[in-house]
């Protein structure tokens, strides 16, 4: 597993809780929700002890609405995305979303009083995209730079990539996915994602 997966998972989980208006700035989305999600984790002993059903429910309700999984999947699959049929694209998106949810659900139990600090926002593409620079400050540990790549949609600002210490989550998966498609085609990638899901269910 990518060495930044746990940190990316925590970063992912700390940004989603309340729905915000379309005029809310991207850094406000990150800043305001981080405190609330941390409070939710602290208040739920079952999640802290590793209850997966509780973790999945929290992610589904409070995190997923703030991510553009269509764009994330397109970027992760890369040029192979255009080779896929509409049905295959849907299966890829569902499989990738499920992979992220299951991979990072365990990060909920890894929370140990970390603090999120917003360091600034870099506006891009005429204000329709932005990168929110932040750091996670562990209790007694070294700070970890986290950058959220976001886009402004009709439903507000949504995350489409996370960089942990300069390493992109999407780019990391793109390398892995490209190798699978090269060997086994698009259907092979769909199967690989399903296999990862089944493996996660057994753990």
Secondary structure per residue as TSV (DSSP state, phi and psi in degrees):
chain	resnum	aa	ss	phi	psi
A	1	X	-	360.0	143.5
A	2	X	-	-51.5	132.2
A	3	X	T	-62.8	-22.0
A	4	X	T	-92.4	7.9
A	5	X	H	-61.5	-45.1
A	6	X	H	-63.2	-43.1
A	7	X	H	-67.0	-43.1
A	8	X	H	-61.6	-37.0
A	9	X	H	-63.3	-44.4
A	10	X	H	-63.7	-42.4
A	11	X	H	-61.4	-42.1
A	12	X	H	-60.4	-44.9
A	13	X	H	-73.1	-24.4
A	14	X	T	-81.3	-2.6
A	15	X	T	-109.1	1.0
A	16	X	-	-122.7	123.0
A	17	X	S	-153.9	-76.8
A	18	X	S	-89.9	152.1
A	19	X	-	-79.0	139.1
A	20	X	-	-117.8	157.2
A	21	X	-	-69.7	162.0
A	22	X	T	-66.1	-18.0
A	23	X	T	-89.6	-4.6
A	24	X	S	-66.6	135.3
A	25	X	-	-75.0	155.2
A	26	X	H	-60.8	-39.6
A	27	X	H	-67.8	-29.5
A	28	X	H	-67.7	-37.5
A	29	X	H	-59.2	-47.1
A	30	X	H	-66.3	-48.8
A	31	X	H	-64.6	-49.2
A	32	X	H	-68.3	-37.3
A	33	X	H	-80.2	-27.9
A	34	X	H	-56.1	-46.7
A	35	X	H	-62.7	-41.0
A	36	X	H	-69.1	-40.2
A	37	X	H	-67.5	-41.3
A	38	X	H	-58.8	-42.0
A	39	X	H	-63.2	-38.4
A	40	X	H	-63.9	-41.9
A	41	X	H	-65.7	-44.8
A	42	X	H	-62.3	-32.5
A	43	X	H	-83.2	-10.7
A	44	X	-	-114.1	100.0
A	45	X	H	-66.0	-30.6
A	46	X	H	-64.5	-42.7
A	47	X	H	-64.9	-42.8
A	48	X	H	-61.5	-30.0
A	49	X	T	-89.8	0.8
A	50	X	T	99.5	20.0
A	51	X	-	-68.0	108.2
A	52	X	H	-68.8	-38.6
A	53	X	H	-62.5	-39.3
A	54	X	H	-67.2	-41.1
A	55	X	H	-64.0	-45.3
A	56	X	H	-61.8	-41.0
A	57	X	H	-63.9	-41.7
A	58	X	H	-64.2	-43.7
A	59	X	H	-63.7	-45.6
A	60	X	H	-61.3	-40.5
A	61	X	H	-80.6	-38.6
A	62	X	H	-114.3	-13.8
A	63	X	T	-112.1	-51.2
A	64	X	G	-53.9	-37.8
A	65	X	G	-61.3	-15.8
A	66	X	G	-98.5	10.3
A	67	X	B	-120.8	142.4
A	68	X	-	-97.1	88.2
A	69	X	H	-71.8	-23.9
A	70	X	H	-64.1	-49.0
A	71	X	H	-68.3	-40.2
A	72	X	H	-59.1	-43.1
A	73	X	H	-68.2	-42.6
A	74	X	H	-58.6	-42.9
A	75	X	H	-69.5	-38.5
A	76	X	H	-70.5	-37.7
A	77	X	H	-77.6	-28.5
A	78	X	G	71.5	-146.3
A	79	X	G	-63.2	-20.1
A	80	X	G	-68.9	-15.7
A	81	X	G	-59.3	-41.2
A	82	X	G	-71.3	-15.8
A	83	X	G	-80.7	-17.1
A	84	X	S	-85.2	146.1
A	85	X	-	-74.2	170.0
A	86	X	H	-59.5	-39.7
A	87	X	H	-67.3	-40.9
A	88	X	H	-65.3	-38.8
A	89	X	H	-61.9	-41.1
A	90	X	H	-64.4	-42.5
A	91	X	H	-64.3	-37.8
A	92	X	H	-64.6	-45.1
A	93	X	H	-64.8	-44.8
A	94	X	H	-63.5	-40.7
A	95	X	H	-67.6	-40.1
A	96	X	H	-68.6	-41.7
A	97	X	H	-61.1	-44.7
A	98	X	H	-63.8	-38.9
A	99	X	H	-60.2	-46.6
A	100	X	H	-64.7	-43.4
A	101	X	H	-60.0	-48.5
A	102	X	H	-72.5	-35.6
A	103	X	H	-66.3	-40.2
A	104	X	H	-99.2	-4.3
A	105	X	H	-60.6	-35.6
A	106	X	G	-64.8	-19.0
A	107	X	G	-66.5	-22.4
A	108	X	G	-60.1	-38.9
A	109	X	G	-79.9	-6.8
A	110	X	G	-89.8	-3.9
A	111	X	-	-66.7	126.3
A	112	X	-	-135.9	61.0
A	113	X	S	64.3	29.0
A	114	X	-	-67.5	153.3
A	115	X	E	-121.3	139.0
A	116	X	E	-102.3	127.0
A	117	X	E	-118.8	127.2
A	118	X	E	-85.2	127.8
A	119	X	E	-104.8	-8.9
A	120	X	E	146.1	167.9
A	121	X	E	-128.6	135.2
A	122	X	E	-110.7	108.7
A	123	X	E	-77.6	141.4
A	124	X	E	-138.0	163.2
A	125	X	G	49.8	52.5
A	126	X	G	64.4	24.5
A	127	X	G	91.7	0.2
A	128	X	T	-90.9	-10.7
A	129	X	E	-135.6	156.9
A	130	X	E	-157.1	156.9
A	131	X	E	-119.0	121.1
A	132	X	E	-96.4	118.1
A	133	X	E	-91.2	130.2
A	134	X	E	-146.7	172.4
A	135	X	E	-136.3	145.6
A	136	X	E	-98.3	126.7
A	137	X	E	-107.7	102.9
A	138	X	-	-70.1	157.7
A	139	X	T	-72.9	108.5
A	140	X	T	79.3	12.3
A	141	X	S	-120.7	-176.4
A	142	X	-	-83.5	140.8
A	143	X	-	-66.7	148.1
A	144	X	E	-121.8	117.9
A	145	X	E	-68.6	131.5
A	146	X	E	-129.6	124.7
A	147	X	E	-115.5	129.5
A	148	X	E	-103.5	118.0
A	149	X	E	-87.4	124.6
A	150	X	E	-131.3	155.2
A	151	X	E	-130.0	146.9
A	152	X	E	-89.4	119.8
A	153	X	E	-117.0	179.7
A	154	X	T	-65.4	-17.5
A	155	X	T	-103.9	14.1
A	156	X	E	104.2	-171.4
A	157	X	E	-78.3	133.7
A	158	X	E	-130.0	146.4
A	159	X	E	-85.2	135.4
A	160	X	E	-125.1	-2.3
A	161	X	E	-163.8	153.3
A	162	X	E	-131.1	131.4
A	163	X	E	-109.7	126.2
A	164	X	E	-107.0	112.1
A	165	X	T	53.0	39.9
A	166	X	T	88.3	-5.4
A	167	X	E	-101.0	123.4
A	168	X	E	-79.3	131.7
A	169	X	H	-60.8	-46.4
A	170	X	H	-63.7	-46.0
A	171	X	H	-63.9	-37.5
A	172	X	H	-59.7	-45.8
A	173	X	H	-71.6	-31.3
A	174	X	H	-59.9	-41.0
A	175	X	H	-62.0	-45.0
A	176	X	H	-65.3	-45.2
A	177	X	H	-65.8	-38.5
A	178	X	H	-61.4	-40.6
A	179	X	H	-62.7	-41.3
A	180	X	H	-66.9	-45.0
A	181	X	H	-64.6	-38.7
A	182	X	H	-61.7	-36.9
A	183	X	H	-84.5	-40.4
A	184	X	H	-127.7	4.9
A	185	X	H	78.2	179.2
A	186	X	H	-63.0	-41.8
A	187	X	H	-62.1	-31.3
A	188	X	H	-65.7	-36.9
A	189	X	H	-68.7	-41.3
A	190	X	H	-58.8	-43.9
A	191	X	H	-65.6	-40.1
A	192	X	H	-62.1	-40.7
A	193	X	H	-64.9	-40.0
A	194	X	H	-67.0	-37.8
A	195	X	H	-64.0	-39.0
A	196	X	H	-63.8	-38.8
A	197	X	H	-62.6	-47.2
A	198	X	H	-62.5	-38.7
A	199	X	H	-64.8	-41.6
A	200	X	H	-64.6	-34.5
A	201	X	H	-66.5	-26.4
A	202	X	H	-84.1	-15.2
A	203	X	-	-79.6	360.0
